Amino acid sequence: MPLNPSRVVVERHYALLPPEGIPDSVLPGWEGTRARVLTAPAMGAAFVQMLLEIDSGGGGAQRLAERVEGFLYVLEGGCVVGGEGRHHTLSAGGFVYLVPGSAFTLRANGAARVLWLKKTYAPAESHTPREIAGHEQDVAGEVYQGNPDLLLKKLLPDTPDYDMAMNIFTFRAGAALPVIETHVMEHGLYLFEGRGVYYLGADWYEVRRGDFIWMGPYCPQWFGALGKVPAKYLIYKDWNRHPAGPAA
């Protein structure tokens, strides 16, 4: 046996976390729910992302802080997101964007696995986001950079009302990004189908279903799908805002 059989990698500008190494914890105000923290400011990220594993009938209630927005995506099972006049019944592939300061409840219909992302909203004059609920299958896919083997689905509108993107990227077996990307946006990526290889920083890593990757600003990155089935992931990025720093 090798001295270090783990695939875990944590570097200054990125991290690769296989699911088996992430312990669960209990969230105040939630019952029948195990929360696995995927990334947080303690890692260097400017957002929090968690995987919620919810028993049948389990769930909880949360009020986001005044400037904090949220996004929920159902990986498996189903749940109802309610509160403040809303009632969204979500199955696997369903999602909800929550505006800053939202109060909501989440209750599982049977066992469910849900990704939950929270971040501080960056306001922009004359732009206001609105709550959005939907399902991945109802979002039209776009061919990415002219390659029909790469399909991109944008779950949130591509407008300055939103300072974040939540996209689903599907790669046919053997397909790959056309270039190594390097940019100011950071990412939280959850691979929920297939497998592949990721170039992060200056190294290559095998990635599999259930892996989570955090990529900080200006981390060189590239992905190619391996195997005989498509690879598919949900990826967050911050965008549509001036970079933080001195005023121009």
Secondary structure, DSSP 8 states (H G I E B T S, - for coil): --S-----EE-SSEEEE-GGG---B--TTEEEEEEEEEE-GGGT-SEEEEEEEEEEEEEEEEE--TTEEEEEEEEESEEEEEETTEEEEEETTEEEEE-TT-EEEEEESSSEEEEEEEEE---BTTB----EEEEGGGS--EEETTEEEEEEEESS-SSTT-SEEEEEEEE-TT-B-SS-B--S--EEEEEEE-EEEEEETTEEEEE-TT-EEEE-TT--EEEEEESSS-EEEEEEEE-SS--SSS--
